[in-house]
């Protein structure tokens, strides 16, 4: 995916669809999401394993975990607060936030 290229590491890329928004998350930042409690979010590795994943404000939090490329570990998590954060140290994530 072109948007996951390292040349866009300092750009905020957001793609909007009818029933979801998709955002490319590069490592080294705290990514803050606003949403409604109960809203589904999937975090998908785009190029490789995602290292150092910390999720706060989710039903299934993680602290310095790894999401392996091709796994379902980041699929269908649920925001449980009005604001949630995603942080990771290596890899590029696709964050899909569903509107329901």
C-alpha positions, 0 to 999 in steps of 0.5 A: 500500500502506497500510503504505508511508505516511509516517505509519508511517515510525517503525514496524517493519512485518513481515508473515509468510507461509508461505514468506516474510516481508515488511518495509517499509523506509523511508529513512534507517536501516540495516536489518539482516536475519539469515538463512542464506547462500543465502537469497533476498531481493527488494527492490521499490520501492513508490512511486518510484525508490529512491535511495542503495541500499547492500547489504552481505552479499549476493551482488550488493552495491550501493553508493549505487545507484538501483533504478528503480520497476518494474525487476528490479534488486532481485529475487532477490538472495542473502544470503551471510553470516549478517547482511546490511544494506540502507540507502537515502536516498529511497523506500520498499522492500518487502523479501521474505525467502524461507524455503527 
